[in-house]
Amino acid sequence: RVKEKIGNLSFQNYRPTKKNILVVGPVPGQKYKEITFPILSPDPASKRDIHFLKYPIYVGGNRGRGQIYLDGSKSNNNVYNATAAGIVKKIIRKEKWG
């Protein structure tokens, strides 16, 4: 039943250091007005350092246009293509606004 609600959605952590923040998407807004997030609760009997319902979990969905899916494929509204093939090896951040 949960698999039917989830479908083929991709879930990922917001940051590697933030395991309790989950993000899904991008997804088309008309199709996904409601999203089921699968959460597996910890078993305190098998791990003593983890306690049931002792930490917050945050979830968010990206219902946007012109996005790239987690597997690298383009969404249906992305009209831009790269002008050259290649691999991004480095991103240099500007001091302000970008």
Beta strands, then each sheet from edge to edge (+ up, - down):
strand 1: 11-15
strand 2: 18-24
strand 3: 58-61
sheet 1: 1+ 2- 3-
end
